[in-house]
Amino acid sequence: MRFILIVCFSLVLCQTIKAQTVIGKYAGEFLALGVGGRQLGMGGAAVALTNDVTSGYWNPAGLTAVNYPQLTFMHAENFGGIVGYDYAAVAIPFQTNKSFGVSIIRLGVADVPDTRAVWDNSRNDFTDDAKRLGVDMLISRFNAADYAVMFSYAAASTKNFSYGINAKVIYRNIGSFASAKGIGFDVGLMYQTSQGILLGASVQDVTTTLVSWSTGRNELIAPTAKLGAGYVLDALYGRFTFGADTDVRFEGRKSTANFNVGNMSFNFRGGAEYSYKEVVALRLGMDDIGRITLGAGVKLSKLNIDYAFAKFDGADQIGNSHRISLQIELDQEEYRRTGYTPPKPPIHSPSEERPASEN
């Protein structure tokens, strides 16, 4: 099964190189995998809930809740360890209501077999040379990787309302065969009420993102609107957090959507978290493809460790996903946001942590 999956992946890459169409329906799919063990353990329902360094990915407006510099790292193995997924980010608050962040994403596959010498697409069978000499004799191998770097800026215009923007650079590479570059932008908004209700919205690739390949192929990444809501409740010596998101796309993804109206498709996410005194957390959710997700987290001084698991409904479990993220907060006095006063425990809702506006 593993060999078949690798061969199929190789064939898709080769077809990508040859194709000259400008329609890139899944051109930015590697940017839709999600980041952060906490968020992924809740099914990726994070557009309204995000309030840490990972906001640069989910909703840049959430970076205004960062009051000390934060760093995060994540590694994930997908498809039985065939696909490696890495993420790192830093967020730095400045002045009384602004934040800056940088995020890096890498999705890579190593030792991909080049099957063009052994497979004949016209007859859907192995070539005569492959049958005579053997597949292993004719297959060469290469690496393929996708990269994205996001530069984020966020500001709070009032205590409960914030906005943010991302500028991102994309680089894709398929061995020595082809490479691609692209530049895109994301925008985000967030509003929090004093009753613990959180609302968020972000639009990824808001101006559409053109990815230009060295082969002459141009792929256009269409905008994706993400809408989210959440609720925070303090009870049972801890905090309950509930979230629900909707991903709205305009590419005609009928077969992979939970619901669609013409070319507009909708995918839903939902999740819940119970945090005990902000030390230990348990999470449960459902992601946009209907997988049950589980997660747990622990806070050790300046370090947060979060784990997320997504179950694949297959007999061979090749799609099970394990993701671990580490987050460090430099909460020393000299790094604290100007004008921020640390809250006294217990913290009743994330809205209390949001910095006041300069206005």
C-alpha positions as CSV (number, residue, x, y, z in Angstrom):
1,M,0.0,0.0,0.0
2,R,2.8,2.4,0.9
3,F,4.6,1.8,-2.5
4,I,1.3,2.3,-4.4
5,L,0.7,5.6,-2.6
6,I,4.2,6.9,-3.4
7,V,3.9,5.9,-7.1
8,C,0.5,7.7,-7.4
9,F,2.0,10.8,-5.8
10,S,4.9,10.7,-8.2
11,L,2.5,10.5,-11.2
12,V,0.5,13.5,-9.9
13,L,3.7,15.5,-9.7
14,C,4.7,14.6,-13.2
15,Q,1.3,15.6,-14.5
16,T,1.6,18.9,-12.7
17,I,4.8,19.7,-14.5
18,K,3.4,18.9,-17.9
19,A,0.0,20.7,-17.5
20,Q,-0.3,24.3,-18.8
21,T,-3.7,25.2,-17.4
22,V,-4.1,28.4,-15.3
23,I,-6.8,26.9,-13.0
24,G,-5.3,25.9,-9.7
25,K,-8.2,24.4,-7.7
26,Y,-6.0,22.9,-5.0
27,A,-2.9,25.0,-5.7
28,G,-2.7,26.3,-2.1
29,E,-3.8,23.2,-0.4
30,F,-0.6,22.8,1.6
31,L,-1.5,26.0,3.4
32,A,-4.8,24.5,4.6
33,L,-3.4,21.8,6.9
34,G,-3.5,23.9,10.0
35,V,-0.9,24.6,12.7
36,G,-0.6,24.4,16.5
37,G,-1.4,21.4,18.7
38,R,-4.1,23.2,20.6
39,Q,-6.0,24.4,17.6
40,L,-5.8,21.1,15.7
41,G,-6.9,19.2,18.8
42,M,-10.1,21.2,18.6
43,G,-10.7,20.3,15.0
44,G,-9.2,23.5,13.7
45,A,-11.9,25.7,15.0
46,A,-9.7,28.7,15.7
47,V,-10.7,31.7,13.7
48,A,-12.4,33.4,16.7
49,L,-10.5,31.7,19.4
50,T,-6.9,32.2,18.4
51,N,-5.0,34.5,20.8
52,D,-1.3,33.5,20.6
53,V,1.6,33.3,18.2
54,T,-0.3,30.9,15.9
55,S,-2.7,33.7,15.0
56,G,-0.5,34.6,12.1
57,Y,-1.8,31.5,10.4
58,W,-5.4,31.3,11.7
59,N,-6.4,35.0,11.9
60,P,-3.8,37.7,12.1
61,A,-6.1,39.9,14.2
62,G,-5.6,37.5,17.2
63,L,-1.9,38.6,17.5
64,T,-3.1,41.7,19.5
65,A,-3.7,39.3,22.4
66,V,0.0,38.5,22.6
67,N,1.5,40.6,25.4
68,Y,5.0,39.0,25.6
69,P,7.1,37.7,22.8
70,Q,6.2,34.1,21.8
71,L,7.8,31.4,19.8
72,T,6.3,28.1,18.6
73,F,7.4,25.0,16.7
74,M,5.4,22.1,15.3
75,H,6.2,18.9,13.5
76,A,3.7,16.4,12.0
77,E,3.9,13.2,10.1
78,N,1.1,12.5,7.6
79,F,0.2,9.5,5.4
80,G,2.1,7.0,7.4
81,G,5.2,9.2,7.7
82,I,5.5,9.8,4.0
83,V,4.8,13.5,4.2
84,G,6.6,15.7,6.7
85,Y,5.0,18.9,7.9
86,D,6.9,21.6,9.8
87,Y,5.9,25.0,11.2
88,A,7.7,27.7,13.2
89,A,6.6,31.2,14.2
90,V,7.4,34.2,16.3
91,A,5.2,37.0,17.5
92,I,6.4,40.3,19.0
93,P,4.1,42.9,20.7
94,F,4.9,46.6,20.4
95,Q,3.4,49.8,21.6
96,T,0.2,49.4,23.5
97,N,-2.0,47.7,20.9
98,K,0.1,46.3,18.0
99,S,1.9,43.1,17.2
100,F,4.2,41.8,14.5
101,G,4.7,38.1,13.6
102,V,6.6,35.9,11.2
103,S,5.5,32.3,10.3
104,I,7.2,29.6,8.3
105,I,5.6,26.5,6.9
106,R,7.2,23.6,5.1
107,L,5.5,20.5,3.6
108,G,7.9,18.0,2.1
109,V,8.1,14.5,0.6
110,A,11.6,12.9,0.3
111,D,12.8,10.1,-2.0
112,V,9.9,10.4,-4.5
113,P,10.3,7.9,-7.3
114,D,10.4,9.3,-10.8
115,T,8.2,6.8,-12.6
116,R,8.2,8.3,-16.1
117,A,10.6,5.7,-17.3
118,V,8.6,2.8,-16.0
119,W,5.0,3.8,-16.6
120,D,3.2,4.3,-19.9
121,N,0.1,6.6,-19.4
122,S,-1.2,6.0,-22.9
123,R,-1.8,2.3,-22.1
124,N,-2.0,2.6,-18.3
125,D,0.6,-0.1,-17.8
126,F,4.4,-0.5,-17.1
127,T,6.7,0.1,-20.1
128,D,8.4,-2.7,-21.9
129,D,11.8,-1.7,-20.4
130,A,10.4,-1.8,-16.9
131,K,9.0,-5.3,-17.5
132,R,12.3,-6.5,-18.9
133,L,14.8,-4.8,-16.6
134,G,12.7,-4.3,-13.5
135,V,11.2,-1.2,-12.0
136,D,14.0,-0.6,-9.5
137,M,16.6,-0.4,-12.3
138,L,14.9,2.5,-14.0
139,I,13.5,4.6,-11.2
140,S,15.4,7.7,-10.0
141,R,14.4,9.6,-6.9
142,F,13.9,13.3,-6.0
143,N,12.6,15.5,-3.2
144,A,9.5,17.8,-3.4
145,A,8.7,20.6,-0.9
146,D,6.4,23.5,-0.5
147,Y,7.3,26.6,1.6
148,A,5.4,29.6,2.8
149,V,6.7,32.6,4.8
150,M,4.0,34.9,6.3
151,F,4.7,38.4,7.7
152,S,1.9,39.5,10.0
153,Y,0.8,42.9,11.4
154,A,-2.1,43.3,13.8
155,A,-3.6,46.2,15.8
156,A,-6.5,46.7,18.3
157,S,-8.6,49.7,17.5
158,T,-10.7,49.2,20.7
159,K,-10.4,46.9,23.7
160,N,-12.6,44.3,22.0
161,F,-12.0,44.8,18.3
162,S,-8.8,44.1,16.4
163,Y,-7.7,43.6,12.8
164,G,-4.7,42.1,11.0
165,I,-3.0,41.5,7.7
166,N,-0.6,38.9,6.3
167,A,1.8,39.2,3.4
168,K,3.0,35.8,2.4
169,V,5.6,34.5,0.0
170,I,5.2,31.0,-1.5
171,Y,7.9,28.8,-3.0
172,R,7.4,25.3,-4.4
173,N,10.0,22.9,-5.7
174,I,9.7,19.5,-7.4
175,G,13.2,18.2,-7.6
176,S,15.2,19.6,-10.6
177,F,12.1,19.5,-12.8
178,A,10.2,22.7,-11.7
179,S,9.9,25.4,-9.2
180,A,7.3,28.1,-8.5
181,K,6.9,31.4,-6.7
182,G,4.0,33.4,-5.5
183,I,2.9,36.4,-3.3
184,G,-0.4,36.7,-1.5
185,F,-2.3,38.5,1.2
186,D,-4.7,37.6,4.1
187,V,-6.8,39.8,6.2
188,G,-8.6,39.2,9.5
189,L,-11.0,40.7,12.0
190,M,-11.9,39.7,15.6
191,Y,-14.4,40.9,18.1
192,Q,-14.9,39.8,21.7
193,T,-17.8,40.6,24.0
194,S,-17.7,40.9,27.8
195,Q,-20.1,37.9,28.0
196,G,-17.4,35.5,26.7
197,I,-18.7,35.4,23.1
198,L,-16.0,35.6,20.5
199,L,-16.4,36.3,16.7
200,G,-13.8,36.1,14.0
201,A,-13.4,36.3,10.3
202,S,-10.5,36.0,7.9
203,V,-10.0,35.9,4.2
204,Q,-7.0,34.1,2.9
205,D,-5.6,35.0,-0.5
206,V,-7.9,38.0,-0.4
207,T,-6.6,39.5,-3.7
208,T,-6.1,35.9,-5.2
209,T,-2.6,34.6,-5.2
210,L,-0.8,33.8,-8.5
211,V,1.8,31.0,-8.3
212,S,4.0,31.1,-11.3
213,W,5.9,27.9,-12.3
214,S,9.2,27.8,-14.1
215,T,7.5,25.5,-16.7
216,G,5.2,28.3,-17.8
217,R,2.2,27.1,-15.8
218,N,0.4,29.7,-13.7
219,E,-1.9,28.6,-10.9
220,L,-4.3,31.0,-9.3
221,I,-5.2,30.5,-5.6
222,A,-8.8,31.7,-5.1
223,P,-9.8,33.5,-1.8
224,T,-11.1,31.4,1.1
225,A,-13.3,33.0,3.7
226,K,-13.1,31.7,7.2
227,L,-15.9,32.6,9.7
228,G,-15.8,31.6,13.3
229,A,-17.5,31.9,16.7
230,G,-16.6,30.8,20.2
231,Y,-17.7,30.9,23.8
232,V,-15.7,30.9,27.0
233,L,-17.2,29.8,30.3
234,D,-15.4,29.5,33.7
235,A,-16.7,26.4,35.6
236,L,-15.6,23.3,37.5
237,Y,-12.3,24.9,38.7
238,G,-11.3,25.6,35.1
239,R,-12.4,27.1,31.8
240,F,-14.5,25.6,29.0
241,T,-13.9,26.9,25.5
242,F,-16.2,26.1,22.6
243,G,-15.6,27.0,18.9
244,A,-17.2,26.5,15.5
245,D,-15.8,27.6,12.1
246,T,-16.9,27.5,8.5
247,D,-14.5,27.6,5.5
248,V,-16.1,29.1,2.5
249,R,-14.5,28.5,-0.9
250,F,-15.5,29.6,-4.4
251,E,-13.7,26.9,-6.5
252,G,-16.6,24.5,-7.0
253,R,-15.4,21.9,-4.6
254,K,-18.6,19.9,-4.7
255,S,-17.3,16.4,-4.0
256,T,-15.1,17.5,-1.0
257,A,-17.5,20.0,0.6
258,N,-19.9,19.4,3.5
259,F,-22.4,21.6,1.7
260,N,-22.4,23.7,-1.5
261,V,-24.4,26.2,-3.5
262,G,-23.2,26.3,-7.0
263,N,-19.5,27.0,-7.0
264,M,-19.6,28.1,-3.3
265,S,-18.6,25.3,-0.9
266,F,-18.8,25.1,2.9
267,N,-16.7,23.0,5.2
268,F,-17.4,23.0,9.0
269,R,-15.2,22.6,12.0
270,G,-16.0,22.4,15.7
271,G,-14.2,21.8,19.0
272,A,-14.1,22.1,22.7
273,E,-11.5,22.5,25.4
274,Y,-11.4,22.1,29.1
275,S,-8.5,23.8,30.8
276,Y,-7.8,23.2,34.5
277,K,-6.2,26.3,36.1
278,E,-4.4,27.0,32.8
279,V,-2.0,24.1,33.5
280,V,-3.6,21.0,31.9
281,A,-6.0,21.0,29.0
282,L,-8.1,18.3,27.3
283,R,-9.6,18.8,23.8
284,L,-12.0,17.2,21.4
285,G,-13.1,18.3,17.9
286,M,-14.1,17.4,14.4
287,D,-12.2,18.8,11.4
288,D,-13.4,20.0,8.0
289,I,-13.2,16.5,6.5
290,G,-15.2,14.9,9.3
291,R,-12.3,13.4,11.3
292,I,-12.5,13.2,15.0
293,T,-9.6,15.0,16.7
294,L,-8.3,14.6,20.2
295,G,-5.8,16.7,22.0
296,A,-4.1,17.5,25.3
297,G,-1.8,20.2,26.6
298,V,0.3,21.0,29.6
299,K,2.0,24.3,30.7
300,L,5.4,24.1,32.3
301,S,6.5,27.6,33.4
302,K,7.3,29.4,30.1
303,L,6.7,26.4,28.0
304,N,3.4,25.0,26.6
305,I,3.4,21.5,25.1
306,D,0.4,20.5,23.0
307,Y,-0.5,17.3,21.2
308,A,-3.2,16.6,18.6
309,F,-4.4,13.4,17.0
310,A,-6.7,13.0,14.0
311,K,-8.2,9.6,13.3
312,F,-8.4,8.2,9.8
313,D,-11.2,5.8,9.1
314,G,-9.1,3.3,7.2
315,A,-8.0,-0.3,8.0
316,D,-4.3,0.5,7.4
317,Q,-4.4,3.7,9.4
318,I,-2.1,5.4,6.9
319,G,-4.0,8.7,7.3
320,N,-3.7,9.0,11.1
321,S,-2.1,12.3,12.0
322,H,0.0,13.0,15.1
323,R,1.1,16.6,15.7
324,I,3.2,18.0,18.6
325,S,3.8,21.7,19.1
326,L,5.9,23.6,21.6
327,Q,5.3,27.2,22.5
328,I,7.6,29.5,24.5
329,E,6.5,32.8,26.1
330,L,9.2,35.3,27.2
331,D,7.2,36.7,30.1
332,Q,9.9,38.7,31.7
333,E,9.2,42.3,32.7
334,E,11.5,43.8,30.2
335,Y,9.7,42.1,27.3
336,R,6.2,43.1,28.4
337,R,3.9,45.1,26.1
338,T,3.8,48.8,26.9
339,G,0.8,49.7,29.0
340,Y,-0.2,46.1,29.7
341,T,-1.0,45.0,33.3
342,P,-1.0,41.3,33.9
343,P,-4.4,40.0,35.1
344,K,-4.8,38.5,38.5
345,P,-5.9,34.9,38.5
346,P,-8.3,33.5,37.7
347,I,-8.6,34.9,34.2
348,H,-12.3,35.1,33.4
349,S,-12.2,35.4,29.6
350,P,-9.6,36.1,26.9
351,S,-11.1,39.5,26.3
352,E,-9.6,40.6,29.6
353,E,-6.2,40.0,28.2
354,R,-6.7,42.1,25.1
355,P,-4.7,45.3,25.2
356,A,-6.4,48.7,25.3
357,S,-6.2,50.9,22.2
358,E,-4.0,53.9,22.0
359,N,-7.0,55.9,21.0
